[in-house]
Amino acid sequence: MQSTSPHYRAALAIARTLREAGHQAYFAGGCVRDLLLGLEPKDYDVATSATPDQIVALFPRTLTVGAHFGVVLVCESVDGADIATEVATFRSDGAYSDGRRPDTVRYTTDPREDVLRRDFTINGMLLDPIAYEATGDLASSVLDYVDGRGDLRRGVVRAIGDPKLRYAEDKLRLLRAVRFAARLNFHLEVEGIRCKAAEITQVSAERIRDELTRILTEGGAARGFELLYQLGLLARVLPEVVRLRGVAQTPQFHPEGDVWVHTMLLLEKLPAGASATLAWGALLHDIGKPATYQPPNPAIPGDRIRFNGHVEVGVRIAEDILARLRFSNDDTAQILALIKNHMRFGDILEMKQSTLKRFLRLPRFDEHLELHRLDASSAHGDLTLYNFARAQYEAEPAPDLRPVPLLTGDDLIAAGYKPSPQFKPMLALAEDAQLEGAVTTREQALALVESHFPAPREWSNHLPQE
């Protein structure tokens, strides 16, 4: 059954226009793979015999995003929404001297030539959308020069042609191969990968970051990271994560095993579609443990393994990783916050109301909550603290977590206090009492501050004289 998605209809309209103008036009790549797997593609790419100039002449709204490689974005309106579809000219590629993109391309009218320069057989199929619309028969509408359908049936990720050449051309394919194998739970043909693993560092940090994020968030994250380790890729892109292996933990709290095993269990529980920040928080939450590992002291009966300061050390290590991979400031702040606060759930039953409310109002607290659930369920399995925190979070209306302050700096100045660094603890005292419900008016808050700090006149007399 044909898709009714706006992206499908936009791509179909483009293919029809190209065909009517005398050009070949097919759906290409991942969208064909997903349709054969019974999945709804996120987007559709079109491959055509038309040159970029011919494509631009046929469509009123275009953007030549990759003119050197024959790629044009064509914008079509579907149901009032503008859909951008990538339209690429059939081509064969020259040498890849930078290990990422071809130095030269040659346009062709032969779709087979275009397929043979692509990455994996399961991504190398073409679909004739006009025939598919006419017959409704997906299988008979597919052009398959590389046995992609056979590899889909067998559940195999395999490079097209010589794997060593394919991976030498574009080093990012080393990570993409792992991603597809993990996401689809397919067997990965590893020939050509191990021998090229050291060359993954030729790829830009941003592209490595994005591919690792896809491995973490598209499903199969644990298998993906096991493959990265086995193939020697993880040691090149995230050596800090490799160091989690073999770091023992106290069986009382972590019966599942060492820090690597624990982290992989978290990744195993990450659902497809998880946010990038939650996924990276799960991967890095215990990244400080190898550096802080302390074995039991044999001189102390019943002593256990300890990781004193692992949160603080982990934050510093994660800062280095996130900077190296060029994460945005916003994503960095959230991932570091997840690492910094993941152990605070252990104190949640003893927290004062003011402390608890400040904890619950952390930005995107739902991610903190989910990380704790993953953490606990991948260790001792006790979700008591998670259930308590979730109940408190869901029960607290947002205004109660962030009430309008009863007291401000202007109020302190009006009461006779001179601006000073002391304002911060004075206002914090008032806010704590407000969150606890101990004060409910400005007058009560000011009286509380005056009872803990010298009266304005006395206090101003103690200020340093200029």
N, C-alpha and C positions, 0 to 999 in steps of 0.2 A: 504494500500500500504506500503510495507516494506521500511525502511529507507535506504538511500544509503550513510549515513555519515561514515567517517572513523572509528569512535568509534563503530558504530553498526557492521560494517564488522569485526573489530578486535574482538569484543565480540562473534560474530557468529562463527568465526574461532576457538576460544578457546572452545566454547561449542561443536563444532563438534569433536574436538580432544578429549575432555573428553568423549563424547558419544562413539566414536570409540574405546576408551580404556575400555569401559564397565562401565563407571560411569554415574550417573545422572547429568544433568547440565541444569540450567534455568537462564534466566534473572530475577533479583530480585530488589525489592524496588522502588525507585523513577522513574526509567526509565520505568517500567511497567505502573505506574500511569500516567506519561506524555504521553505515547503512547496511552493509553485509552482516554486521554483528547484531543488527536489530536495535541499534542505538540512534538517538537523535543527534546529529552533528551540531556542534556549537556554531559553526560557520561553514561556508562552502567556498572552495576555490575553483576557478575555471581555467583550463589550459586550452590554448587556441593556436591555430596556424597564423592568425593575424599578427602583424607586427605592432609594436607600441603606437606608431604613428597612425596606423589603420584603426586601432582600438580608440584612440583619442578622437579621430574623425567621426567615428560612429556614435559616440555617446556624448551628450552635452555636458555632463558633470564628471570629470575625471581628475585624478591626481597621480602624477608619475612618481611614485615613491621609490621605485627601483628601476629607473629607465635603463641603466647599464645592464641590468639582468632581465630586461624585458617584462617588468612587472608594473601594472597600472591598477590603481584603485578606481573602480567604477561605482558611482553612487546612484541607486535606484530608490524611488519612493514606493513603499508598500504599506497600505493601511495608514497612511499619514506619517509613517516613520521612514527616515532615511537609512538605508542599508548599504554599507560599503562592502564590495566584493572584490577580492584580489583576482585579477585576470592576468595570466602570464603567457607569454609567447613560447611555443615549443622551442627548445634550445638544446644544444650540447655544450658542455663546459670545457674550457681550457685548463691549464694547470692552476693549482691552489697554492700559491707560494706562501700565503700568510696562514694557511691551515684553517681558514674559515670561509673565504669566498673565492670564486674563480677569478683569475686575472682577466680572462677574456671569455666571451660567450659567442656562440654562433647560432643564429636563428635557423630553424628548420621547419619543414612542413610535415615531417615524419613523427607521429606521436610516439612511436617505439623508441626513437632516439631520445626523446624527452624523458621517457620512463627510465631508460637505462642509466641516466645520470642522477637519479633520485637515491634516497638513502636505503629504505628497507622494503622488502617485497610486499609487506602488508600495507605499505603506504604508496605502492607503485602501480596501483590499478586506476583505470579511467572508466568513467560511466557516461554512456551516451544518454543524456537526459531527455532528448526528444523521443528516442526509441522507448525509453522507460515510461514516459508519459503516455505513449501510444499503446503499449502492450501491458504495462503494469508488471512486467516480468523483469525483476532486478537482475537475476543471474545472467540472462541472455543479453542484457544491455551493457555488461561489463567487458572492457577490453583488458586482457590480462596477459602481458608478455613475460612475466617473471614468476608465475605460479603463486601469486599472492593469495588467491583463494585457497590453494592447497595448504599454504602455511597458516592461514586463518583456521582451517579445519584441524590441522595438526597442533595448533597453539604454539607457533614458533616465531620468534623475532630473528630474522636473518637478513644480512646485508645483501643488496643487489650486486651481482657480479663478484669481483675479488674483494673480500672484506678488508684486507689490509689497505687496498687502494681507497675504498670508500671512507675508512676512518682516517687515512692520511689526508684526504682532501679537506675534510671538515671535522676538526677535533671535537666539536660540540656533539657530534653523533655518538661519541663514547657515552655521554650522559643520557642522550635521547634513547639509546638502545636500552639502557637500564630502566628508564622511565616507562617505556612501552611494555617491557617484560613485567615490571612490577604492577602497573595499572591494569593490564589485561590478564595477569597471572599466567603468562606464557613462558615457555622455555626460551632461554637466550642462547643463541649460537655465539660463543665467545671468541671464536677465531678472529685474530686481528685486534682484539681489545686490550688484552694484557700487555702486549708488546708496545702499544701506543699510549698506555696509561700515563706515563711520565710527561707526555706532550699536552695533556689537558690544560696545563698552566699557560699554554699559548692563547687560550681563549680568554676574552675579557672577563674581569671580575663580575660585571653586571650580568653577563650571559650565564656564567656559572651559577650565580645567585638565583637567577630566574629558573634555571633548569632544576636546581636542587629544590626550590620552592614547589615546583610542579611535582617532583617526586614525593614530596611531603604531603601534598594536598589533593592529588588526583586519585588516591587510593593505592593500597599496597605499599605504604611508606616503609614498613619494617623490612619487607622483602627487598625493596629498593636499596635500603642502606646495607643490608647483608650482601647484596650483589656488589655494591660500590666497594665494600671492604674486600670481598673475595677477589675482585678484579684489580685491586691495587689503586683504584681511583680515589677512595676516601682518604688515604694517606696523603694524596696530593692536594686535595681541595679542603679537607677538614681534618688535619692531623690531630687536633685537640679531641675530636670525637673518637678517634681510634684509641686514644689513651684510656678511654673508659673500660676497655676490655681487660678482664682479669683483676679489676679492682674489687676485692671482696667487700661484703657488707655484713652487718650483724643479722644472723638468721632470724632473730626475734622480730625484727622489723622488716626484713627483706628475705623471706624464705625462698623467693624466686631465683636468687643468685646474685651475680656481680652487677656492677653499675651498667655495663653494656646490656646485659640481659634485661635489666629493669627498664632501661631506656627503650629498647626494642619492643618491649611489651606495651609501653605507652604509645609508640608509633603504630603498633598493630591495632590499637583501639581507636586511632584517629580516623574519623569518617571521611570519605571523599567529600570534598567541598569545605573542609575545615579552613578557617582563616589562616593566612600565612603567619601572622604573629603568634597565634596559639600553637601552630605546628612547630615553629622555631623555638618557642618557649618550652614545648615538650622535649624537643631534641636537646636543648642546652640547659635544662633546669638543674641538672647535677654536674655540669661541666667543671665545677670547681672541686669535685671530690678526689680525683687522682692527685692533685697537688696538696691536698690537706689530709690524706689518709694517715691515720695513726693506728698501728696494730694494738691489740690488747697488751697491757703491761703484765707480764707474768708474775710480777711481785705483788700485784693487787688481785686477790681472789675475786672471781666473777667479773673482772674488767672486760670491756668489749671494745670493738672497733669504733673509732671516733673520726669525725670529719669536722673538727672545730674550725669555724670560719669559712666553711665551704660556700656559703651563699655570697659573702663579700668577695671572695676570690673568684667565684664563678661569674659575678657581675663584671669584674675586670677582664677576665678571659673573653667573655661574650662581647664586651665592648670592642676588643681587638678584632674578633671574628667579624662582627657586623660592620666595622669600619673597613676592614679588608675587602668585604664583599659589597661595599658601597650601598648599604641599606639607607633608606630615607631617615631623616631625623625622627619623624613620627613613628615609623615602625621600630626603629632602634629603641626609642623611649618605652614603647609598650612591651617589647620583648624583654628588655632589662627589668622593667617593673614586674613582669611575671616571674623572672628568676629571683629578684630581690625579695618578693613577698610570698614565695611558695611555701616557706616553712612557718609562716605566721598563723596558718590554720591550726597548728598545734596548740596555740594559746587562746583560741577563740572562745572556749567555754569560760575562761577566767577574765576575759577582757571587760573593763568598765564600759558602760554604755557609750561614753564619748569616744573611747578608743575603737569600739566595735563599729560605730557609725562612720568614723573616719576610714576604717578599713573597707567597709561596704561601699563607700562612695568613691573608691579608686576608679579612675577611668576604665571603662569596659570591664567592670568587675565580673561580668558573666564569663570572661575568658579565664580570670583567676579561679573562679569556681570550677570551671570545666577542667583546668589543669590539675587542680587538687583531686577531682574525681578520678582522672586518669592516673595520677600519681598513687593514690591510695589503692585503687582497684588493681594496679599493677604491682603491688607490694603485699601488705598484710590483708588487704581486702576489707578493712573496717571503714565503713562510710558514715560513721556516727558524726564526725566533725563536718563532713560535706553536707549531710542532711540538715544539721543545725544551721550552718551558714546559709544554705539555700533557703530554708524557711525564714530566717531573719531578713535576708535580702528581698525575698518576695513579699514579706509582710510590711516592710518599711516604705511608706510613700516617699517619693523623691524629695518633696519639700521638707520632710523630717530629717533626711540625711544631709541636706544642704539648706538649712533655714536661713532666712535673712538675718544677719548678725544683729543682736540687740545693742551691741556697743561697737563704735568705730573710732578710728584715730581722731576724727573731728570731735567726737564726744569727749575724748580724753583731754584734748586741747581746750575745749569749752569748760571743762572742769578744773582747768588751771595747770595741767601737766604740760611741760615743754616737750616738743618732739625729741625722741631719743630711741636708741636701740631697745630700750626697756619696753617700748610699746608692743613689741612682738609677744613676749611672755604675758604681758598684761591682757592683751586681746585674746590670747590662747586660753588663759584662765577663764575669761568670760565665756568663750565659746564652749569650753569643756562643760561648764556649769549649765549652759543653755542646752547642750546635747543630752546631758544627764537629766534635764528637767528640773534642776535645782533653782534656776532663776527663769522668770518668764517675762520680765519687763526691763526696760533700759535702766530704770532706777535701781532695781535689784542687782543688775550686772555691775553698775558703777559702784554700788556700795560694797560688793564683793571685792572688786579690784582695790578699792580704798582700804579695805580691811587687811589686804595682803601686801600692799605697797605703801610706803610713807605717804602721808597727806601731801597734796601738791606743793604747799609752801615749804614744808620740811624737806621734801624730796628735792625741790629745785635748789635748796641751799646746799645740798650735797653734790650737785653737778659740778664737774670741773670748770674752773673759772678761765675765761679766755685771757 
